[in-house]
Amino acid sequence: MPVVSNTSPLLNLAIIDRLYLLRQQFGQIQIPTAVLTELRVEEPLPGAASLKEAIEAGWLRVENVTDMGLVQLLRQNLDVGEAETIVLSRQLKADWTLLDEKEGRKIARSLGLKVTGILGILLRTWRAGELSSVREVTDELRLLANFRIAPTLLAQILQETGEA
C-alpha cells in the first residue's frame, strides 16, 4: 500500500508531536527528494528531530522521481515538492497521496490519484476511535504550526465529530 506525502502533512503533524498518526494509519510513507529538502531535517527547527527519527527508523523513506519532464510541466502551477509528490505517487501507483494545498489536490485528483490531507487523516483517526478530540488537534495545528483551515471546512468537520 504505497503512500506518498508532500511536506505539509508531515511537517505540521511533526510540529505538534503527532507524526505517529501517519505511521499508525499508513505504516510506511514515501517522499520525493524535493520534500526531504523542504523538511530541512538537519536544521534545529520545530518538528525536524521527529522527522529525522522517522527517516532513520525507515518508515519515512525517500524515493527518486524518474519522470522529471512531468515534474517540470506541473511546476507551472505547483511548487517543486507538490509536483514531485504527484509524480512519485503516479510512479509508485500510490494508494494515497497526502497533500494539503488546494491546487495540488485538484491536479492530483485530475490525474486519478486518491488524495487526503491532515484533516482527512484526523477524521480517519477519530472514526477509528484513536483520537478523542479533533478540535484539540486542529487548535494545536492552528496555534503551533500556523496551519490555515477554512472556517466553513473546520465547522463541517467539528459538526461531524460532535465538537461544534
N, C-alpha and C positions, 0 to 999 in steps of 0.2 A: 504494500500500500504506500507508494511514494507520495510524499507531501513536500511541497516546495514553499518556502516562505520568503517574503520581502522583509525589509528592515523593520518597518513599523510594528508588526505584531511581536516580533522578538524583543526589540529594544524597549518598547513600552511595558511589556509584561516583566522584563528583567528589572526595569527601574522600580517597579512596585513589588519586587520579590515574588512574582507569581509565574516565572518562566516554567516552573514544573507543570503548569496546566497544559502546556503544549506537549510535553513528554507523556503526560498522563493520557491525553487524548489520542496522540498520533504515534507515539513510540519514537521513531527516528524522523528527522526533518533534514531535507537537503536545502542548501542555499548556494546561489551562484557567487563567484568571486567578487562581483561588484557589491553584493550585500555584505560580505565579510569586510570589505574596505569601509563601507558606510557604518558598520557596527563599531569600528575603532576599538577593538577589544584590548589592544595593548596600551591604551591611554587610561588614566585614572578618572574615568567618567562614571556617572551613575549607571548601574547595570552591567558595566563592562566585565567585571570579575565573574558574574554569573554566566555570562555568555561564553567567556573563555573556558570556564569549567565545563560547560555543555559540549564545547568543541573537543576539549581534551578527553571527556568521558566517551565521546564517539556518537552521541545521539543527535548532535547537530553537526552535519557533515557538509563540507564544501565540495561542490562539483563544478567542473568546467563546462561552459556553454560551447556548443560546437557551431551553431548557425549564427555567426556574427553579422551576416547580412540582414537577417530578420531583426536582430538587436538594433542595428543602425536604422532600419525602417521604423521600428517602434519608438526610437529616440526622438522622432519628430514630435511626438505627443507626450512622451513619458521620460522620467529620469532613468539613468542607466541601471539602477537597482531594480526598478519595476520592469524595465524592458528585459533584463536578463532573467528575472524571476519567471516571467511569462514564457520566454523561450525555453528555459530549463524545464518548466512544467510540461511543455509540449514534447520536449526531447525525452523526458522520463515517463511520459504518459501518466502524469501525476493524478492521483485520486482527488487531491485537494491542492488549491493554490491559495496561500494566505496573503491577502492584500487588504489594506485599509483605504487606500486612496481611490476616490470615486472614478476618475478617468481610467486608472489601471484596471479596476474591477470591470468596468464597461468593456474595455478592449479584451481582457482575458475571457470574459463570457462570450464575446463575439467570435472568439477563436475556439469555442467549445469547451473551455475549461470550467471546472466546478470551483467556485470561489467562496471563501469565507474570510472574516477578519476577526479582530479582537472581540467585538460584540457577539458575533456568532459563536465564537469559542466559549465565551462566558455563558451564553444561553445553553449551549450543549452541556456544559459542566453543571449548570444549575438543574437542567432537566434530568441529568443522571444522578442527582442528589448529592453531588460532590462539592457544591458551593451553596452556602446558606443565604448569601446576600449579593445580588448583582449590583444593587445600589452602592454598597460599600466599595466594591471594586471599581465601579465607574467613577465614584468620587475620588478614589486614590489616583486613578488614571488622569483625571482632570487636574487635580491639585499637584501631584508629584511629577507627572510626566508631561503636563500641558497638552494632554490628548483632547482634541476637539470632537465633540459629539453634537450633532444637530439636535436641538431641543425636542423637536417632534419625534425623532427616532428614539431618543432617550425615554421620552414619555411612553412611547409604544412598548419598549422593552420592559420598563418598570410596571406597566399595566399587566403585561403577560406574567411577570413574576410576582404580582400582587404587592409590589412595593411602591405603587404610585401615590 
